[in-house]
Amino acid sequence: MVTLSLGTPGSWQALFKVQMKCTLSPSRVNSQDLQMTAGMVARWNAMEYDEKLARFRQAHLNPFNKELGPKQHEQGPSEEALDISSEETLPELPPGEPGFHCSERVMDLGLSEDHFSRPVGLFLASDVQQLQQAIEECKQVILELPEQSEKQKDAVVRLIHLRLKLQELKDPNEDEPNIRVLLEHRFYKEKSKSVKQTCDKCNTIIWGLIQTWYTCTGCYYRCHSKCLSLISKPCVSSKVSHQAEYELNICPETGLDSQDYRCAECRVPISLRGVPSEARQCDYTGQYYCSHCHWNDLAVIPARVVHNWDFEPRKVSRCSLRYLALMVSRPVLRLREINPLLFNYVEELVEIRKLRQDILLMKPYFITCKEAMEARLLLQLQDRQHFVENDEMYSIQDLLDVHLGRLGCSLTETHTLFAKHIKLDCERCQAKGFVCELCREGDVLFPFDSHTSVCADCSAVFHRDCYYDNSTTCPKCARLNLRKQSLLQEPDPDLDA
């Protein structure tokens, strides 16, 4: 039995007749039938190259070009033969294979990954008009595809890339001013394209790629440009500069009735039941806020630190959080007046106070030393300038570092560096040392040494043991008093004349 297996389109009816004749009655097959079959096979083999070329051209059409429809590539079913010499006519697809559909071909070629398509993110459209046209056509393709299909998801990703590219070419916010002043806020337009910021007014994400946003240089308040006109709270930096002080009462709550059951900042109606809006208490001010003004941020409360030595962060409003952040490094706490018993309870504070007193005694050496001024030794404490001004004022950052054990270590290193310069490195500073006038023995003494005592009247330095054993009189004070008396008793020569 002769069987012909052909997979290409053509006059399949004639081929079917020859194959049936070969199957049912092989003896009736003549040479004319075999020649006709062989001619058709040769003819189809010659068409194979043209068919592959045509399919390749179909597979690499522009995915957004809908002018070329499927009917332009089809031929009528009554056609028995193909014109091989014509390169513009495409061959008919076999009956078993699906026909070419424009929407599926657009997705297969425009979005699926293959070796011939462009990488994602590379767009040939170079102007706004071309990108807008591509966006509209991509949107139409998304509507034509099945819901929740992979091809539709890929189309959505491509649409996002096209819109981002359009945003880069067309900046809708180019007319926005760079500086805006509102309620003592000084807003500057941000150039960053980060999407990790949150608007302090509407509590939504700021998409830096497609939205304009501003930051206050004083309190770092961030918001969309559209939210600027809705801001009702003045800048807290003005309060810091005019009235830099803490609320030292622990959570001074007065109740919702004193606020007329409204948010303390934006005056939106609130209640503890959450209707119409949830009331959230700020542990610093004791007042209640709505969910837009109170994001449950955590901060260390100064009143709890000073009175209880409690550094556990508690929930505060956004306004209190910004105020505490600006005040954290300001030395406004005089611990000896607020809570003098704290030095008896916290041993680290006693050590810090002694180191600060020693640094204040070293300061006159550095001011009068040329080498110390050139080396700028006092700038070792540039982050804590109040340490070289007094030994009483503290900031919340100082107390937090004391609690964590960081301040004692860093201040001890600075103290050692200063003492090394005065006692070992600099001869001029060494020449300003003291000799104990009570025992006249031992090395040169300095007021910041641990085994010395300083006279409160004349600032003379003695050994501690010598000073307390002879505490009745100070030799330098006695000498100065004697000199003053001699000057008073000495007669004036001009008066005698």
C-alpha positions in Angstrom: 0.0 0.0 0.0 1.3 3.4 -1.0 0.7 6.1 1.6 1.5 9.8 1.1 1.9 12.0 4.2 1.8 15.6 3.4 1.4 18.4 5.9 1.4 21.5 3.6 -1.8 23.2 2.2 -2.8 22.9 -1.4 -5.3 20.9 -3.5 -5.9 18.4 -0.7 -9.1 17.1 -2.3 -7.2 15.6 -5.3 -4.6 14.2 -3.0 -7.3 12.6 -0.9 -8.7 10.8 -4.0 -5.3 9.4 -4.9 -4.7 8.2 -1.3 -8.1 6.4 -1.2 -7.4 4.7 -4.5 -4.1 3.5 -3.2 -5.7 2.2 -0.1 -8.8 0.5 -1.5 -7.6 -0.8 -4.9 -3.9 -0.5 -5.4 -4.1 -2.3 -8.8 -6.2 0.6 -10.2 -3.4 3.2 -9.5 -1.9 4.2 -12.8 1.2 6.1 -13.7 -0.8 9.3 -14.4 -1.9 9.4 -10.8 1.6 8.8 -9.5 3.0 11.6 -11.7 0.3 14.0 -10.5 1.1 13.2 -6.9 4.8 13.5 -7.4 4.3 16.9 -9.1 2.2 18.2 -6.2 4.9 17.1 -3.7 7.6 18.8 -5.6 5.5 21.9 -5.9 4.8 21.9 -2.1 8.5 21.5 -1.3 9.3 24.5 -3.5 6.6 26.5 -1.6 8.1 25.6 1.8 10.7 28.3 1.8 8.2 31.0 0.7 5.8 29.9 3.4 8.4 30.1 6.2 9.5 33.5 5.0 5.9 34.7 5.0 5.3 33.4 8.5 8.4 35.1 9.7 7.2 38.4 8.3 3.9 37.9 10.0 5.5 37.1 13.3 7.5 40.4 13.3 4.9 43.0 12.5 4.6 46.2 14.6 2.4 45.1 17.6 0.6 48.5 17.5 0.0 48.4 13.7 -3.6 47.3 13.2 -3.9 48.4 9.6 -2.8 44.9 8.5 -5.8 42.7 9.2 -6.1 38.9 9.1 -8.2 39.0 5.9 -5.2 40.3 3.9 -3.3 37.1 4.6 -6.1 34.6 3.7 -7.0 33.1 0.4 -10.3 31.7 -0.7 -11.0 28.0 -0.1 -11.9 27.4 -3.8 -8.4 28.2 -4.9 -6.7 25.0 -6.2 -3.2 26.2 -7.0 -0.9 28.9 -5.8 1.1 31.3 -7.8 4.7 30.6 -6.8 6.2 33.5 -8.7 4.3 36.1 -6.7 6.2 37.0 -3.6 3.5 39.4 -2.3 0.8 36.7 -2.0 1.0 34.8 1.2 0.2 31.0 1.3 -3.0 29.6 2.8 -2.6 28.2 6.3 -3.5 24.5 6.7 -7.0 23.6 7.9 -5.7 22.2 11.2 -3.8 25.2 12.2 -5.5 28.3 13.8 -5.7 31.4 11.7 -3.9 34.7 12.5 -5.8 36.9 14.9 -4.6 40.5 15.3 -5.1 40.9 19.1 -3.3 37.6 20.0 -0.5 38.4 17.6 -0.1 41.9 19.1 0.4 40.3 22.5 2.6 37.5 21.3 4.9 39.8 19.5 4.7 43.0 21.4 4.9 41.7 25.0 6.2 38.2 25.1 9.9 37.6 25.4 11.7 36.4 22.4 15.1 36.9 20.8 13.9 39.5 18.3 11.8 41.9 20.5 13.2 45.0 22.2 14.1 44.8 25.9 11.4 46.0 28.4 11.9 49.7 29.0 13.4 50.5 25.6 11.0 52.6 23.6 11.6 53.8 20.1 9.1 56.6 20.5 11.1 59.7 21.1 8.4 62.4 21.4 5.3 63.0 23.5 2.9 62.5 20.6 4.2 59.0 19.7 4.1 57.9 23.3 0.6 59.1 23.8 -0.5 57.1 20.7 1.3 54.0 22.0 -0.4 54.4 25.4 -3.9 54.6 23.8 -3.2 51.5 21.6 -1.8 49.6 24.6 -4.9 50.4 26.6 -7.1 49.1 23.7 -5.1 45.9 23.7 -5.6 45.4 27.4 -9.4 45.7 26.9 -9.4 43.1 24.2 -7.5 40.5 26.2 -9.1 38.0 28.6 -9.5 39.2 32.2 -6.7 38.1 34.7 -4.7 36.5 31.9 -0.9 36.6 31.8 -0.9 38.5 28.6 -3.1 41.2 30.1 -0.8 41.5 33.1 2.2 41.9 30.7 0.2 44.6 28.8 -0.4 46.5 32.1 3.3 46.4 32.9 4.1 47.7 29.4 1.5 50.5 29.9 3.1 51.5 33.2 6.5 51.8 31.5 5.0 53.9 28.7 3.4 56.3 31.1 6.6 56.7 33.1 8.5 57.4 29.9 5.9 60.0 29.0 6.3 61.6 32.4 10.0 61.9 31.9 9.5 63.7 28.6 6.6 65.8 29.7 7.0 67.4 33.2 3.5 68.6 34.3 5.0 70.5 37.3 7.5 72.7 35.6 5.5 75.8 36.5 5.5 75.0 40.2 7.6 77.5 42.3 10.7 76.3 44.0 10.0 78.1 47.3 6.6 78.4 49.1 6.2 80.3 52.4 3.1 79.4 54.4 2.3 79.7 58.2 6.0 80.2 58.9 6.8 77.1 56.9 9.5 77.6 54.3 8.8 74.9 51.7 11.3 73.9 49.1 10.4 71.8 46.0 12.2 68.5 46.2 14.1 67.1 43.2 14.3 63.5 44.6 12.3 60.9 42.8 12.1 58.6 45.8 8.7 57.0 46.5 9.4 56.2 50.1 8.1 59.5 51.5 4.6 60.0 53.0 2.6 63.2 52.9 2.2 64.6 56.5 -1.2 66.1 55.5 -3.1 63.4 53.7 -1.2 60.4 55.0 -0.6 58.9 51.5 2.5 57.9 49.6 4.3 60.6 47.7 5.1 59.3 44.2 8.2 61.3 43.4 8.2 60.3 39.7 4.8 61.8 38.9 4.0 64.1 41.8 5.5 67.4 43.0 6.2 67.6 46.7 7.7 70.0 49.2 9.7 69.8 52.4 9.8 72.5 55.1 13.4 73.4 55.9 12.5 74.2 59.5 10.5 71.3 60.7 10.9 68.8 57.7 7.2 68.8 57.1 6.6 66.9 53.8 3.5 67.2 51.7 2.1 67.1 48.1 1.9 70.4 46.3 -1.9 70.0 46.2 -1.9 69.7 50.1 -0.1 73.0 50.8 -3.3 75.0 50.8 -4.8 72.6 53.4 -2.1 73.0 56.1 -3.4 74.6 59.3 -0.5 74.1 61.8 2.3 76.7 62.0 5.9 75.5 61.7 7.2 74.1 65.0 10.7 75.5 64.3 9.4 79.0 65.2 8.3 77.7 68.6 11.7 76.1 69.1 13.5 79.4 68.3 11.2 81.6 70.4 10.3 79.4 73.3 12.6 76.4 73.6 11.3 74.5 76.6 9.8 71.2 77.4 6.5 70.2 78.9 7.8 68.7 82.2 4.5 67.4 83.5 4.0 63.7 82.7 1.1 63.4 80.2 -0.9 66.4 81.3 -4.4 65.2 80.2 -7.3 67.5 80.4 -10.0 65.4 78.7 -11.8 65.5 75.4 -14.4 67.9 76.7 -11.8 70.6 76.9 -11.1 70.1 73.2 -14.8 70.2 72.3 -14.4 66.6 71.2 -12.3 67.7 68.3 -8.7 67.1 67.1 -6.2 69.4 68.8 -4.6 70.2 65.5 -7.1 70.0 62.6 -10.3 70.3 64.6 -11.9 67.3 63.1 -14.6 65.7 65.3 -13.2 62.7 67.2 -14.3 60.3 70.0 -12.9 57.3 71.9 -15.5 55.1 70.3 -13.9 55.7 66.8 -17.0 57.5 65.4 -16.7 59.6 63.4 -12.9 59.3 63.9 -10.7 57.6 66.4 -9.2 59.7 69.2 -5.5 59.1 69.8 -3.8 60.6 72.8 -0.3 62.1 72.6 1.8 61.2 75.7 3.8 64.4 75.5 1.0 67.0 75.4 -1.8 64.9 76.9 -4.1 66.1 74.1 -6.2 64.0 71.6 -5.7 63.9 67.9 -7.3 62.2 64.8 -5.7 59.5 62.8 -4.4 61.9 60.2 -2.5 64.0 62.9 -1.5 61.1 65.1 0.3 58.2 63.3 1.2 56.3 66.5 4.8 57.4 66.2 7.1 56.6 69.2 9.3 59.1 71.0 11.1 59.5 74.3 9.2 61.8 76.6 11.4 64.4 78.4 9.2 64.6 81.5 9.4 60.8 82.1 13.2 61.0 81.6 13.8 63.8 84.1 11.4 62.6 86.8 11.5 58.8 86.4 14.7 58.2 84.4 12.3 56.3 82.0 13.4 56.1 78.3 10.7 53.9 77.0 9.3 55.4 73.7 5.6 56.3 73.8 3.0 57.3 71.2 3.0 61.0 70.2 1.3 63.1 67.5 3.1 64.2 64.4 3.4 67.7 65.6 5.0 66.6 68.9 7.3 64.2 67.1 8.7 67.0 65.0 9.0 69.3 68.0 10.9 66.7 70.0 13.1 65.9 67.1 14.1 69.6 66.8 14.6 69.9 70.5 16.5 66.7 71.1 20.0 68.3 71.0 19.1 71.6 72.7 20.6 72.0 76.2 17.5 73.3 78.0 17.4 71.0 81.1 18.9 72.3 84.3 18.9 69.0 86.2 20.1 70.5 89.6 16.9 72.6 89.7 14.4 70.2 88.1 15.4 67.1 90.0 18.5 67.3 92.2 18.0 63.8 93.6 18.6 62.3 90.1 22.4 62.6 90.7 22.0 60.4 93.8 20.1 57.8 91.8 22.1 57.7 88.6 25.9 57.2 89.2 26.8 57.9 85.6 25.5 61.5 85.9 28.0 62.1 88.7 30.9 60.9 86.5 29.7 63.0 83.6 29.5 66.1 85.8 33.0 65.6 87.1 34.4 65.2 83.5 32.5 68.4 82.4 34.0 70.3 85.4 37.5 69.2 84.4 37.0 70.3 80.8 35.9 73.7 82.0 39.2 73.9 84.0 41.2 72.9 80.9 39.5 75.5 78.7 41.7 78.5 79.9 44.8 76.6 78.9 43.6 76.0 75.4 42.4 79.6 74.9 45.9 81.0 75.8 47.8 78.2 74.0 48.8 78.9 70.3 49.4 75.2 69.5 46.0 74.2 71.0 44.2 76.9 68.9 46.0 75.8 65.8 45.1 72.1 66.5 41.5 73.3 67.3 41.2 70.9 70.2 38.0 72.4 71.5 36.3 71.4 68.3 36.4 67.8 69.7 33.2 68.9 71.5 31.6 70.8 68.6 28.5 68.6 68.8 28.1 69.5 72.5 29.3 73.1 72.7 27.4 73.5 76.0 30.0 71.2 77.6 32.7 73.9 77.3 30.3 76.7 78.5 28.8 75.2 81.7 28.4 72.0 83.7 24.7 72.3 84.5 22.7 72.2 81.3 21.8 69.0 79.6 19.9 68.0 76.5 17.7 64.9 76.0 20.3 63.5 73.7 22.9 63.8 76.5 20.7 61.9 78.9 19.9 59.3 76.3 23.6 58.8 75.6 24.3 58.6 79.4 21.6 55.9 79.6 23.1 53.9 76.7 26.7 54.3 78.1 28.0 56.2 75.1 28.5 59.6 76.5 30.8 58.4 79.4 33.2 56.7 76.9 33.4 59.5 74.4 33.8 62.2 77.1 36.5 60.1 78.8 38.5 59.9 75.5 38.2 63.7 75.0 39.3 64.3 78.6 42.4 62.1 78.1 43.3 63.9 74.9 43.0 67.3 76.5 45.0 66.3 79.6 47.8 64.8 77.4 48.2 68.0 75.5 48.5 70.1 78.7 50.7 67.8 80.8 52.9 66.1 78.2 52.8 67.6 74.7 52.8 71.4 75.3 55.6 73.1 77.3 53.7 76.3 77.5 50.8 74.6 79.2 53.1 72.7 81.5 54.6 76.0 82.6 51.2 77.1 83.8 51.0 74.3 86.4 51.1 74.7 90.2 53.4 73.6 93.0 51.7 72.7 96.3 52.8 75.6 98.7 51.8 73.6 101.7 54.2 70.7 101.3 56.4 72.0 98.4 56.9 68.4 97.3 55.7 66.2 94.3 55.2 66.9 90.7 53.6 69.9 89.0 49.9 70.1 89.8 46.9 71.0 87.6 43.4 71.9 88.8 41.8 69.0 86.9 43.9 66.3 88.6 42.0 63.9 90.6 44.2 64.2 93.7 44.2 68.0 94.0 42.0 70.6 95.5 41.5 74.2 94.3 41.1 77.2 96.5 37.7 78.8 95.8 39.1 82.4 96.3 42.4 82.5 94.5 42.3 79.3 92.4 45.6 78.0 93.8 46.1 74.2 93.5 47.2 72.0 96.4 47.4 68.3 97.2 44.0 67.3 98.5 45.4 65.9 101.7 47.6 68.9 102.3 44.7 71.3 101.7 42.3 69.6 104.1 45.0 69.3 106.8 45.7 73.0 106.6 42.3 74.2 105.8 42.5 77.1 108.1 44.6 79.3 105.8 45.6 79.3 102.2 49.2 80.5 101.7 48.4 82.4 98.5 45.3 84.1 100.0 47.3 85.1 103.0 50.1 86.5 100.8 47.6 88.5 98.7 45.8 89.9 101.8 49.2 91.0 103.3 50.1 92.8 100.0 46.8 94.6 100.0 47.3 95.8 103.6 50.8 97.0 102.9 49.5 99.0 99.9 46.8 100.6 102.0 49.2 101.6 104.8 52.0 103.0 102.6 51.7 106.8 102.5 51.1 108.5 99.2 54.2 110.7 98.2 52.0 113.2 96.4 50.0 113.8 99.5 53.1 114.5 101.6 54.3 117.1 99.1 
